[in-house]
Amino acid sequence: MSENLPPKTCTIERLVTKEDDVEKVIRGEKTATRRNGRYADIGEIMELKGQKFEVHKVYQQSLGELTDEAVQTEGFDNVESYKNHILSMHAGMPWLPHMKVWVHEFRAV
């Protein structure tokens, strides 16, 4: 399931926790989330308000690789709005193009 991936640093229950993000997932507006660590294995099931979502891709990406299309999977229109959202939640966090994050892509099951 998670071949060639390092151990998880957190649990799938912590992958999507903010209420507005949960609602975006349920509405189908958010099909991916990026985290500093790896929260899920491929094939793992996340349950939000009684609905189930399967993680089908887990990979690393640098912040410099983000495109408007990529952040649309997070429910944002463009990289700038995504960046502003992330920095508003993580005061003092630098936004460095070489900084790697873990992308978790999921779909309803």
Biopython code that builds the backbone (N, CA, C, O; Angstrom):
import numpy as np
from Bio.PDB.StructureBuilder import StructureBuilder

atoms = [
    (1, "MET", "N", (0.806, -1.209, 0.000)),
    (1, "MET", "CA", (0.000, 0.000, 0.000)),
    (1, "MET", "C", (0.844, 1.265, 0.000)),
    (1, "MET", "O", (0.541, 2.211, -0.727)),
    (2, "SER", "N", (1.892, 1.293, 0.802)),
    (2, "SER", "CA", (2.687, 2.513, 0.916)),
    (2, "SER", "C", (4.134, 2.245, 0.529)),
    (2, "SER", "O", (5.056, 2.739, 1.177)),
    (3, "GLU", "N", (4.333, 1.459, -0.530)),
    (3, "GLU", "CA", (5.689, 1.113, -0.914)),
    (3, "GLU", "C", (6.502, 2.366, -1.237)),
    (3, "GLU", "O", (6.012, 3.299, -1.873)),
    (4, "ASN", "N", (7.735, 2.360, -0.789)),
    (4, "ASN", "CA", (8.684, 3.448, -1.006)),
    (4, "ASN", "C", (8.321, 4.743, -0.283)),
    (4, "ASN", "O", (8.913, 5.785, -0.566)),
    (5, "LEU", "N", (7.379, 4.704, 0.626)),
    (5, "LEU", "CA", (7.026, 5.890, 1.400)),
    (5, "LEU", "C", (7.588, 5.737, 2.810)),
    (5, "LEU", "O", (7.597, 4.636, 3.360)),
    (6, "PRO", "N", (8.056, 6.843, 3.396)),
    (6, "PRO", "CA", (8.536, 6.771, 4.777)),
    (6, "PRO", "C", (7.361, 6.580, 5.734)),
    (6, "PRO", "O", (6.205, 6.711, 5.331)),
    (7, "PRO", "N", (7.646, 6.274, 6.986)),
    (7, "PRO", "CA", (6.561, 6.109, 7.968)),
    (7, "PRO", "C", (5.715, 7.380, 8.091)),
    (7, "PRO", "O", (6.194, 8.493, 7.874)),
    (8, "LYS", "N", (4.455, 7.180, 8.441)),
    (8, "LYS", "CA", (3.565, 8.322, 8.660)),
    (8, "LYS", "C", (4.048, 9.117, 9.870)),
    (8, "LYS", "O", (4.618, 8.562, 10.809)),
    (9, "THR", "N", (3.809, 10.422, 9.828)),
    (9, "THR", "CA", (4.178, 11.292, 10.944)),
    (9, "THR", "C", (2.956, 11.689, 11.769)),
    (9, "THR", "O", (3.089, 12.293, 12.834)),
    (10, "CYS", "N", (1.763, 11.348, 11.271)),
    (10, "CYS", "CA", (0.520, 11.676, 11.961)),
    (10, "CYS", "C", (-0.536, 10.676, 11.485)),
    (10, "CYS", "O", (-0.231, 9.777, 10.701)),
    (11, "THR", "N", (-1.767, 10.830, 11.954)),
    (11, "THR", "CA", (-2.826, 9.898, 11.573)),
    (11, "THR", "C", (-3.790, 10.533, 10.583)),
    (11, "THR", "O", (-3.889, 11.756, 10.482)),
    (12, "ILE", "N", (-4.495, 9.680, 9.858)),
    (12, "ILE", "CA", (-5.442, 10.155, 8.856)),
    (12, "ILE", "C", (-6.553, 11.002, 9.486)),
    (12, "ILE", "O", (-7.124, 11.867, 8.822)),
    (13, "GLU", "N", (-6.856, 10.757, 10.753)),
    (13, "GLU", "CA", (-7.901, 11.548, 11.428)),
    (13, "GLU", "C", (-7.534, 13.027, 11.509)),
    (13, "GLU", "O", (-8.416, 13.868, 11.682)),
    (14, "ARG", "N", (-6.260, 13.355, 11.388)),
    (14, "ARG", "CA", (-5.798, 14.745, 11.461)),
    (14, "ARG", "C", (-5.592, 15.362, 10.072)),
    (14, "ARG", "O", (-5.165, 16.512, 9.965)),
    (15, "LEU", "N", (-5.893, 14.606, 9.013)),
    (15, "LEU", "CA", (-5.623, 15.082, 7.654)),
    (15, "LEU", "C", (-6.476, 16.293, 7.279)),
    (15, "LEU", "O", (-5.949, 17.290, 6.787)),
    (16, "VAL", "N", (-7.767, 16.215, 7.504)),
    (16, "VAL", "CA", (-8.683, 17.330, 7.217)),
    (16, "VAL", "C", (-9.511, 17.546, 8.471)),
    (16, "VAL", "O", (-10.354, 16.718, 8.817)),
    (17, "THR", "N", (-9.270, 18.667, 9.154)),
    (17, "THR", "CA", (-9.951, 18.906, 10.432)),
    (17, "THR", "C", (-10.693, 20.234, 10.499)),
    (17, "THR", "O", (-11.664, 20.354, 11.245)),
    (18, "LYS", "N", (-10.263, 21.226, 9.742)),
    (18, "LYS", "CA", (-10.936, 22.535, 9.786)),
    (18, "LYS", "C", (-12.313, 22.411, 9.148)),
    (18, "LYS", "O", (-12.465, 21.816, 8.081)),
    (19, "GLU", "N", (-13.307, 22.977, 9.812)),
    (19, "GLU", "CA", (-14.691, 22.842, 9.361)),
    (19, "GLU", "C", (-14.888, 23.285, 7.911)),
    (19, "GLU", "O", (-15.579, 22.605, 7.154)),
    (20, "ASP", "N", (-14.294, 24.412, 7.511)),
    (20, "ASP", "CA", (-14.477, 24.865, 6.127)),
    (20, "ASP", "C", (-13.836, 23.894, 5.136)),
    (20, "ASP", "O", (-14.351, 23.712, 4.033)),
    (21, "ASP", "N", (-12.721, 23.270, 5.516)),
    (21, "ASP", "CA", (-12.096, 22.268, 4.653)),
    (21, "ASP", "C", (-12.949, 21.004, 4.574)),
    (21, "ASP", "O", (-13.093, 20.414, 3.502)),
    (22, "VAL", "N", (-13.510, 20.590, 5.702)),
    (22, "VAL", "CA", (-14.386, 19.415, 5.719)),
    (22, "VAL", "C", (-15.548, 19.631, 4.754)),
    (22, "VAL", "O", (-15.883, 18.743, 3.970)),
    (23, "GLU", "N", (-16.155, 20.803, 4.811)),
    (23, "GLU", "CA", (-17.285, 21.113, 3.930)),
    (23, "GLU", "C", (-16.860, 21.121, 2.466)),
    (23, "GLU", "O", (-17.603, 20.649, 1.606)),
    (24, "LYS", "N", (-15.674, 21.651, 2.172)),
    (24, "LYS", "CA", (-15.166, 21.641, 0.790)),
    (24, "LYS", "C", (-14.988, 20.213, 0.285)),
    (24, "LYS", "O", (-15.307, 19.915, -0.866)),
    (25, "VAL", "N", (-14.481, 19.330, 1.141)),
    (25, "VAL", "CA", (-14.299, 17.927, 0.751)),
    (25, "VAL", "C", (-15.655, 17.299, 0.455)),
    (25, "VAL", "O", (-15.822, 16.643, -0.573)),
    (26, "ILE", "N", (-16.607, 17.490, 1.331)),
    (26, "ILE", "CA", (-17.934, 16.891, 1.168)),
    (26, "ILE", "C", (-18.609, 17.398, -0.103)),
    (26, "ILE", "O", (-19.297, 16.636, -0.782)),
    (27, "ARG", "N", (-18.419, 18.676, -0.430)),
    (27, "ARG", "CA", (-19.006, 19.253, -1.649)),
    (27, "ARG", "C", (-18.224, 18.876, -2.909)),
    (27, "ARG", "O", (-18.669, 19.170, -4.018)),
    (28, "GLY", "N", (-17.071, 18.233, -2.753)),
    (28, "GLY", "CA", (-16.259, 17.854, -3.906)),
    (28, "GLY", "C", (-15.363, 18.962, -4.421)),
    (28, "GLY", "O", (-14.797, 18.848, -5.508)),
    (29, "GLU", "N", (-15.225, 20.039, -3.650)),
    (29, "GLU", "CA", (-14.395, 21.177, -4.058)),
    (29, "GLU", "C", (-12.942, 21.010, -3.635)),
    (29, "GLU", "O", (-12.067, 21.727, -4.120)),
    (30, "LYS", "N", (-12.685, 20.080, -2.745)),
    (30, "LYS", "CA", (-11.333, 19.825, -2.239)),
    (30, "LYS", "C", (-11.072, 18.331, -2.360)),
    (30, "LYS", "O", (-11.745, 17.521, -1.723)),
    (31, "THR", "N", (-10.087, 17.970, -3.184)),
    (31, "THR", "CA", (-9.766, 16.557, -3.413)),
    (31, "THR", "C", (-8.316, 16.250, -3.055)),
    (31, "THR", "O", (-7.812, 15.166, -3.352)),
    (32, "ALA", "N", (-7.655, 17.201, -2.421)),
    (32, "ALA", "CA", (-6.268, 17.000, -1.986)),
    (32, "ALA", "C", (-5.983, 17.917, -0.811)),
    (32, "ALA", "O", (-6.635, 18.946, -0.630)),
    (33, "THR", "N", (-5.010, 17.531, -0.028)),
    (33, "THR", "CA", (-4.521, 18.406, 1.029)),
    (33, "THR", "C", (-3.022, 18.211, 1.158)),
    (33, "THR", "O", (-2.502, 17.111, 0.971)),
    (34, "ARG", "N", (-2.344, 19.295, 1.482)),
    (34, "ARG", "CA", (-0.889, 19.278, 1.637)),
    (34, "ARG", "C", (-0.551, 19.465, 3.104)),
    (34, "ARG", "O", (-1.133, 20.301, 3.796)),
    (35, "ARG", "N", (0.399, 18.672, 3.559)),
    (35, "ARG", "CA", (0.827, 18.729, 4.950)),
    (35, "ARG", "C", (2.338, 18.654, 5.009)),
    (35, "ARG", "O", (2.994, 18.174, 4.084)),
    (36, "ASN", "N", (2.880, 19.140, 6.122)),
    (36, "ASN", "CA", (4.323, 19.104, 6.342)),
    (36, "ASN", "C", (4.826, 17.669, 6.500)),
    (36, "ASN", "O", (5.979, 17.369, 6.190)),
    (37, "GLY", "N", (3.954, 16.791, 6.984)),
    (37, "GLY", "CA", (4.311, 15.385, 7.169)),
    (37, "GLY", "C", (3.355, 14.485, 6.414)),
    (37, "GLY", "O", (2.418, 14.954, 5.767)),
    (38, "ARG", "N", (3.601, 13.190, 6.501)),
    (38, "ARG", "CA", (2.750, 12.212, 5.828)),
    (38, "ARG", "C", (1.717, 11.690, 6.819)),
    (38, "ARG", "O", (2.064, 11.124, 7.855)),
    (39, "TYR", "N", (0.428, 11.891, 6.483)),
    (39, "TYR", "CA", (-0.667, 11.565, 7.390)),
    (39, "TYR", "C", (-1.437, 10.313, 7.007)),
    (39, "TYR", "O", (-2.218, 9.809, 7.815)),
    (40, "ALA", "N", (-1.242, 9.794, 5.798)),
    (40, "ALA", "CA", (-2.055, 8.658, 5.348)),
    (40, "ALA", "C", (-1.282, 7.772, 4.388)),
    (40, "ALA", "O", (-0.353, 8.204, 3.706)),
    (41, "ASP", "N", (-1.702, 6.528, 4.363)),
    (41, "ASP", "CA", (-1.196, 5.566, 3.388)),
    (41, "ASP", "C", (-2.159, 5.506, 2.208)),
    (41, "ASP", "O", (-3.343, 5.811, 2.352)),
    (42, "ILE", "N", (-1.656, 5.117, 1.056)),
    (42, "ILE", "CA", (-2.507, 4.902, -0.108)),
    (42, "ILE", "C", (-3.489, 3.783, 0.238)),
    (42, "ILE", "O", (-3.103, 2.739, 0.765)),
    (43, "GLY", "N", (-4.762, 4.022, -0.068)),
    (43, "GLY", "CA", (-5.805, 3.047, 0.233)),
    (43, "GLY", "C", (-6.482, 3.264, 1.571)),
    (43, "GLY", "O", (-7.512, 2.650, 1.851)),
    (44, "GLU", "N", (-5.921, 4.123, 2.396)),
    (44, "GLU", "CA", (-6.517, 4.389, 3.707)),
    (44, "GLU", "C", (-7.806, 5.198, 3.530)),
    (44, "GLU", "O", (-7.922, 6.006, 2.609)),
    (45, "ILE", "N", (-8.764, 4.969, 4.420)),
    (45, "ILE", "CA", (-10.069, 5.627, 4.347)),
    (45, "ILE", "C", (-10.175, 6.718, 5.409)),
    (45, "ILE", "O", (-9.877, 6.503, 6.584)),
    (46, "MET", "N", (-10.609, 7.899, 4.957)),
    (46, "MET", "CA", (-10.868, 9.033, 5.840)),
    (46, "MET", "C", (-12.385, 9.186, 5.908)),
    (46, "MET", "O", (-13.062, 9.147, 4.881)),
    (47, "GLU", "N", (-12.917, 9.358, 7.112)),
    (47, "GLU", "CA", (-14.353, 9.549, 7.266)),
    (47, "GLU", "C", (-14.621, 10.951, 7.788)),
    (47, "GLU", "O", (-14.063, 11.371, 8.802)),
    (48, "LEU", "N", (-15.488, 11.670, 7.076)),
    (48, "LEU", "CA", (-15.870, 13.032, 7.452)),
    (48, "LEU", "C", (-17.388, 13.116, 7.468)),
    (48, "LEU", "O", (-18.034, 12.941, 6.435)),
    (49, "LYS", "N", (-17.949, 13.382, 8.623)),
    (49, "LYS", "CA", (-19.402, 13.520, 8.782)),
    (49, "LYS", "C", (-20.154, 12.349, 8.156)),
    (49, "LYS", "O", (-21.170, 12.538, 7.488)),
    (50, "GLY", "N", (-19.649, 11.145, 8.378)),
    (50, "GLY", "CA", (-20.314, 9.945, 7.895)),
    (50, "GLY", "C", (-20.031, 9.587, 6.445)),
    (50, "GLY", "O", (-20.502, 8.555, 5.966)),
    (51, "GLN", "N", (-19.276, 10.411, 5.741)),
    (51, "GLN", "CA", (-18.920, 10.114, 4.353)),
    (51, "GLN", "C", (-17.479, 9.636, 4.294)),
    (51, "GLN", "O", (-16.620, 10.118, 5.032)),
    (52, "LYS", "N", (-17.227, 8.682, 3.406)),
    (52, "LYS", "CA", (-15.897, 8.083, 3.322)),
    (52, "LYS", "C", (-15.158, 8.530, 2.067)),
    (52, "LYS", "O", (-15.737, 8.689, 0.992)),
    (53, "PHE", "N", (-13.853, 8.725, 2.250)),
    (53, "PHE", "CA", (-12.969, 9.153, 1.171)),
    (53, "PHE", "C", (-11.703, 8.308, 1.230)),
    (53, "PHE", "O", (-11.123, 8.108, 2.298)),
    (54, "GLU", "N", (-11.285, 7.815, 0.068)),
    (54, "GLU", "CA", (-10.095, 6.975, -0.009)),
    (54, "GLU", "C", (-8.906, 7.791, -0.498)),
    (54, "GLU", "O", (-9.005, 8.516, -1.487)),
    (55, "VAL", "N", (-7.792, 7.669, 0.195)),
    (55, "VAL", "CA", (-6.546, 8.299, -0.246)),
    (55, "VAL", "C", (-6.009, 7.439, -1.385)),
    (55, "VAL", "O", (-5.756, 6.248, -1.206)),
    (56, "HIS", "N", (-5.834, 8.054, -2.568)),
    (56, "HIS", "CA", (-5.369, 7.265, -3.710)),
    (56, "HIS", "C", (-4.002, 7.689, -4.229)),
    (56, "HIS", "O", (-3.421, 6.999, -5.067)),
    (57, "LYS", "N", (-3.483, 8.805, -3.749)),
    (57, "LYS", "CA", (-2.124, 9.224, -4.109)),
    (57, "LYS", "C", (-1.494, 9.930, -2.919)),
    (57, "LYS", "O", (-2.152, 10.706, -2.226)),
    (58, "VAL", "N", (-0.218, 9.655, -2.688)),
    (58, "VAL", "CA", (0.560, 10.339, -1.656)),
    (58, "VAL", "C", (1.946, 10.562, -2.246)),
    (58, "VAL", "O", (2.621, 9.614, -2.646)),
    (59, "TYR", "N", (2.364, 11.830, -2.297)),
    (59, "TYR", "CA", (3.672, 12.147, -2.881)),
    (59, "TYR", "C", (4.163, 13.492, -2.362)),
    (59, "TYR", "O", (3.395, 14.276, -1.805)),
    (60, "GLN", "N", (5.451, 13.744, -2.553)),
    (60, "GLN", "CA", (6.026, 15.025, -2.137)),
    (60, "GLN", "C", (6.033, 16.007, -3.296)),
    (60, "GLN", "O", (6.107, 15.629, -4.465)),
    (61, "GLN", "N", (5.952, 17.286, -2.931)),
    (61, "GLN", "CA", (5.959, 18.373, -3.905)),
    (61, "GLN", "C", (6.590, 19.577, -3.223)),
    (61, "GLN", "O", (6.378, 19.796, -2.030)),
    (62, "SER", "N", (7.355, 20.352, -3.962)),
    (62, "SER", "CA", (7.912, 21.574, -3.377)),
    (62, "SER", "C", (6.914, 22.713, -3.575)),
    (62, "SER", "O", (6.111, 22.695, -4.508)),
    (63, "LEU", "N", (6.976, 23.688, -2.698)),
    (63, "LEU", "CA", (6.079, 24.843, -2.821)),
    (63, "LEU", "C", (6.302, 25.563, -4.145)),
    (63, "LEU", "O", (5.368, 26.133, -4.709)),
    (64, "GLY", "N", (7.534, 25.539, -4.640)),
    (64, "GLY", "CA", (7.842, 26.176, -5.917)),
    (64, "GLY", "C", (7.213, 25.476, -7.110)),
    (64, "GLY", "O", (7.110, 26.064, -8.187)),
    (65, "GLU", "N", (6.792, 24.229, -6.936)),
    (65, "GLU", "CA", (6.148, 23.471, -8.012)),
    (65, "GLU", "C", (4.640, 23.708, -8.084)),
    (65, "GLU", "O", (3.987, 23.259, -9.026)),
    (66, "LEU", "N", (4.086, 24.406, -7.103)),
    (66, "LEU", "CA", (2.641, 24.625, -7.083)),
    (66, "LEU", "C", (2.189, 25.441, -8.285)),
    (66, "LEU", "O", (2.842, 26.404, -8.688)),
    (67, "THR", "N", (1.061, 25.035, -8.843)),
    (67, "THR", "CA", (0.434, 25.760, -9.948)),
    (67, "THR", "C", (-0.996, 26.098, -9.534)),
    (67, "THR", "O", (-1.515, 25.558, -8.557)),
    (68, "ASP", "N", (-1.623, 26.998, -10.287)),
    (68, "ASP", "CA", (-3.024, 27.306, -10.010)),
    (68, "ASP", "C", (-3.871, 26.038, -10.097)),
    (68, "ASP", "O", (-4.769, 25.829, -9.281)),
    (69, "GLU", "N", (-3.584, 25.196, -11.081)),
    (69, "GLU", "CA", (-4.330, 23.942, -11.235)),
    (69, "GLU", "C", (-4.154, 23.042, -10.009)),
    (69, "GLU", "O", (-5.115, 22.429, -9.543)),
    (70, "ALA", "N", (-2.938, 22.966, -9.495)),
    (70, "ALA", "CA", (-2.670, 22.122, -8.322)),
    (70, "ALA", "C", (-3.447, 22.603, -7.103)),
    (70, "ALA", "O", (-4.028, 21.787, -6.387)),
    (71, "VAL", "N", (-3.469, 23.904, -6.852)),
    (71, "VAL", "CA", (-4.153, 24.394, -5.648)),
    (71, "VAL", "C", (-5.669, 24.408, -5.811)),
    (71, "VAL", "O", (-6.394, 24.549, -4.826)),
    (72, "GLN", "N", (-6.152, 24.265, -7.030)),
    (72, "GLN", "CA", (-7.598, 24.125, -7.210)),
    (72, "GLN", "C", (-8.086, 22.822, -6.586)),
    (72, "GLN", "O", (-9.247, 22.729, -6.189)),
    (73, "THR", "N", (-7.214, 21.807, -6.491)),
    (73, "THR", "CA", (-7.590, 20.563, -5.806)),
    (73, "THR", "C", (-7.720, 20.784, -4.303)),
    (73, "THR", "O", (-8.295, 19.958, -3.594)),
    (74, "GLU", "N", (-7.182, 21.908, -3.820)),
    (74, "GLU", "CA", (-7.294, 22.292, -2.404)),
    (74, "GLU", "C", (-8.508, 23.198, -2.175)),
    (74, "GLU", "O", (-8.829, 23.542, -1.038)),
    (75, "GLY", "N", (-9.182, 23.583, -3.272)),
    (75, "GLY", "CA", (-10.345, 24.450, -3.157)),
    (75, "GLY", "C", (-10.024, 25.927, -3.280)),
    (75, "GLY", "O", (-10.819, 26.769, -2.863)),
    (76, "PHE", "N", (-8.861, 26.258, -3.851)),
    (76, "PHE", "CA", (-8.452, 27.652, -4.041)),
    (76, "PHE", "C", (-8.348, 27.964, -5.527)),
    (76, "PHE", "O", (-8.102, 27.074, -6.341)),
    (77, "ASP", "N", (-8.539, 29.239, -5.877)),
    (77, "ASP", "CA", (-8.497, 29.643, -7.281)),
    (77, "ASP", "C", (-7.088, 29.723, -7.843)),
    (77, "ASP", "O", (-6.856, 29.414, -9.012)),
    (78, "ASN", "N", (-6.139, 30.144, -6.990)),
    (78, "ASN", "CA", (-4.780, 30.339, -7.494)),
    (78, "ASN", "C", (-3.763, 30.178, -6.364)),
    (78, "ASN", "O", (-4.113, 30.133, -5.185)),
    (79, "VAL", "N", (-2.505, 30.095, -6.761)),
    (79, "VAL", "CA", (-1.425, 29.870, -5.795)),
    (79, "VAL", "C", (-1.376, 30.986, -4.758)),
    (79, "VAL", "O", (-1.172, 30.718, -3.574)),
    (80, "GLU", "N", (-1.557, 32.221, -5.181)),
    (80, "GLU", "CA", (-1.467, 33.350, -4.249)),
    (80, "GLU", "C", (-2.518, 33.253, -3.140)),
    (80, "GLU", "O", (-2.207, 33.495, -1.974)),
    (81, "SER", "N", (-3.756, 32.902, -3.491)),
    (81, "SER", "CA", (-4.795, 32.782, -2.454)),
    (81, "SER", "C", (-4.501, 31.601, -1.525)),
    (81, "SER", "O", (-4.750, 31.684, -0.322)),
    (82, "TYR", "N", (-3.978, 30.514, -2.072)),
    (82, "TYR", "CA", (-3.598, 29.363, -1.245)),
    (82, "TYR", "C", (-2.457, 29.750, -0.307)),
    (82, "TYR", "O", (-2.498, 29.459, 0.889)),
    (83, "LYS", "N", (-1.454, 30.397, -0.852)),
    (83, "LYS", "CA", (-0.293, 30.832, -0.056)),
    (83, "LYS", "C", (-0.746, 31.744, 1.088)),
    (83, "LYS", "O", (-0.332, 31.549, 2.231)),
    (84, "ASN", "N", (-1.585, 32.730, 0.793)),
    (84, "ASN", "CA", (-2.069, 33.648, 1.828)),
    (84, "ASN", "C", (-2.843, 32.904, 2.915)),
    (84, "ASN", "O", (-2.717, 33.221, 4.097)),
    (85, "HIS", "N", (-3.634, 31.928, 2.517)),
    (85, "HIS", "CA", (-4.397, 31.127, 3.483)),
    (85, "HIS", "C", (-3.450, 30.354, 4.402)),
    (85, "HIS", "O", (-3.612, 30.377, 5.622)),
    (86, "ILE", "N", (-2.476, 29.680, 3.829)),
    (86, "ILE", "CA", (-1.527, 28.882, 4.618)),
    (86, "ILE", "C", (-0.738, 29.779, 5.572)),
    (86, "ILE", "O", (-0.591, 29.457, 6.751)),
    (87, "LEU", "N", (-0.237, 30.891, 5.069)),
    (87, "LEU", "CA", (0.565, 31.785, 5.913)),
    (87, "LEU", "C", (-0.271, 32.430, 7.013)),
    (87, "LEU", "O", (0.261, 32.756, 8.074)),
    (88, "SER", "N", (-1.573, 32.622, 6.782)),
    (88, "SER", "CA", (-2.435, 33.190, 7.832)),
    (88, "SER", "C", (-2.645, 32.189, 8.970)),
    (88, "SER", "O", (-2.885, 32.588, 10.109)),
    (89, "MET", "N", (-2.556, 30.905, 8.669)),
    (89, "MET", "CA", (-2.727, 29.873, 9.702)),
    (89, "MET", "C", (-1.424, 29.551, 10.419)),
    (89, "MET", "O", (-1.443, 29.073, 11.553)),
    (90, "HIS", "N", (-0.297, 29.806, 9.772)),
    (90, "HIS", "CA", (1.014, 29.447, 10.328)),
    (90, "HIS", "C", (1.889, 30.703, 10.416)),
    (90, "HIS", "O", (2.808, 30.894, 9.620)),
    (91, "ALA", "N", (1.588, 31.535, 11.382)),
    (91, "ALA", "CA", (2.317, 32.798, 11.547)),
    (91, "ALA", "C", (3.819, 32.542, 11.646)),
    (91, "ALA", "O", (4.265, 31.671, 12.392)),
    (92, "GLY", "N", (4.577, 33.303, 10.894)),
    (92, "GLY", "CA", (6.030, 33.193, 10.935)),
    (92, "GLY", "C", (6.603, 32.127, 10.025)),
    (92, "GLY", "O", (7.822, 32.013, 9.895)),
    (93, "MET", "N", (5.739, 31.344, 9.391)),
    (93, "MET", "CA", (6.227, 30.304, 8.488)),
    (93, "MET", "C", (6.789, 30.950, 7.228)),
    (93, "MET", "O", (6.130, 31.792, 6.618)),
    (94, "PRO", "N", (7.992, 30.566, 6.836)),
    (94, "PRO", "CA", (8.512, 31.085, 5.567)),
    (94, "PRO", "C", (7.882, 30.319, 4.402)),
    (94, "PRO", "O", (7.550, 29.142, 4.541)),
    (95, "TRP", "N", (7.722, 30.964, 3.290)),
    (95, "TRP", "CA", (7.231, 30.303, 2.071)),
    (95, "TRP", "C", (8.435, 30.187, 1.151)),
    (95, "TRP", "O", (8.760, 31.118, 0.414)),
    (96, "LEU", "N", (9.089, 29.042, 1.200)),
    (96, "LEU", "CA", (10.320, 28.833, 0.451)),
    (96, "LEU", "C", (10.063, 27.888, -0.716)),
    (96, "LEU", "O", (9.527, 26.798, -0.514)),
    (97, "PRO", "N", (10.432, 28.282, -1.932)),
    (97, "PRO", "CA", (10.161, 27.445, -3.107)),
    (97, "PRO", "C", (10.687, 26.014, -2.986)),
    (97, "PRO", "O", (10.089, 25.092, -3.541)),
    (98, "HIS", "N", (11.792, 25.817, -2.271)),
    (98, "HIS", "CA", (12.367, 24.472, -2.151)),
    (98, "HIS", "C", (11.735, 23.645, -1.022)),
    (98, "HIS", "O", (12.012, 22.451, -0.907)),
    (99, "MET", "N", (10.889, 24.268, -0.190)),
    (99, "MET", "CA", (10.262, 23.559, 0.931)),
    (99, "MET", "C", (9.323, 22.473, 0.400)),
    (99, "MET", "O", (8.467, 22.733, -0.446)),
    (100, "LYS", "N", (9.499, 21.260, 0.909)),
    (100, "LYS", "CA", (8.686, 20.118, 0.464)),
    (100, "LYS", "C", (7.489, 19.903, 1.386)),
    (100, "LYS", "O", (7.581, 20.057, 2.604)),
    (101, "VAL", "N", (6.376, 19.547, 0.776)),
    (101, "VAL", "CA", (5.178, 19.165, 1.515)),
    (101, "VAL", "C", (4.701, 17.814, 0.980)),
    (101, "VAL", "O", (5.086, 17.391, -0.109)),
    (102, "TRP", "N", (3.867, 17.158, 1.758)),
    (102, "TRP", "CA", (3.272, 15.894, 1.330)),
    (102, "TRP", "C", (1.876, 16.165, 0.790)),
    (102, "TRP", "O", (1.052, 16.782, 1.464)),
    (103, "VAL", "N", (1.615, 15.706, -0.423)),
    (103, "VAL", "CA", (0.299, 15.840, -1.044)),
    (103, "VAL", "C", (-0.459, 14.532, -0.819)),
    (103, "VAL", "O", (0.051, 13.444, -1.085)),
    (104, "HIS", "N", (-1.673, 14.666, -0.329)),
    (104, "HIS", "CA", (-2.562, 13.514, -0.122)),
    (104, "HIS", "C", (-3.785, 13.758, -1.008)),
    (104, "HIS", "O", (-4.560, 14.679, -0.746)),
    (105, "GLU", "N", (-3.966, 12.953, -2.040)),
    (105, "GLU", "CA", (-5.133, 13.075, -2.915)),
    (105, "GLU", "C", (-6.149, 12.009, -2.518)),
    (105, "GLU", "O", (-5.787, 10.871, -2.223)),
    (106, "PHE", "N", (-7.433, 12.393, -2.513)),
    (106, "PHE", "CA", (-8.476, 11.470, -2.072)),
    (106, "PHE", "C", (-9.717, 11.625, -2.930)),
    (106, "PHE", "O", (-9.885, 12.614, -3.643)),
    (107, "ARG", "N", (-10.589, 10.617, -2.845)),
    (107, "ARG", "CA", (-11.841, 10.616, -3.613)),
    (107, "ARG", "C", (-12.926, 9.928, -2.790)),
    (107, "ARG", "O", (-12.644, 9.088, -1.936)),
    (108, "ALA", "N", (-14.160, 10.300, -3.064)),
    (108, "ALA", "CA", (-15.298, 9.695, -2.361)),
    (108, "ALA", "C", (-15.407, 8.219, -2.726)),
    (108, "ALA", "O", (-15.140, 7.822, -3.860)),
    (109, "VAL", "N", (-15.802, 7.420, -1.743)),
    (109, "VAL", "CA", (-16.029, 5.980, -1.993)),
    (109, "VAL", "C", (-17.440, 5.596, -1.575)),
    (109, "VAL", "O", (-17.827, 4.435, -1.704)),
]
sb = StructureBuilder()
sb.init_structure("model")
sb.init_model(0)
sb.init_chain("A")
sb.init_seg("    ")
for serial, (resi, resn, name, xyz) in enumerate(atoms, 1):
    if name == "N":
        sb.init_residue(resn, " ", resi, " ")
    sb.init_atom(name, np.array(xyz, "f"), 0.0, 1.0, " ", f" {name:<3s}", serial, name[0])
structure = sb.get_structure()
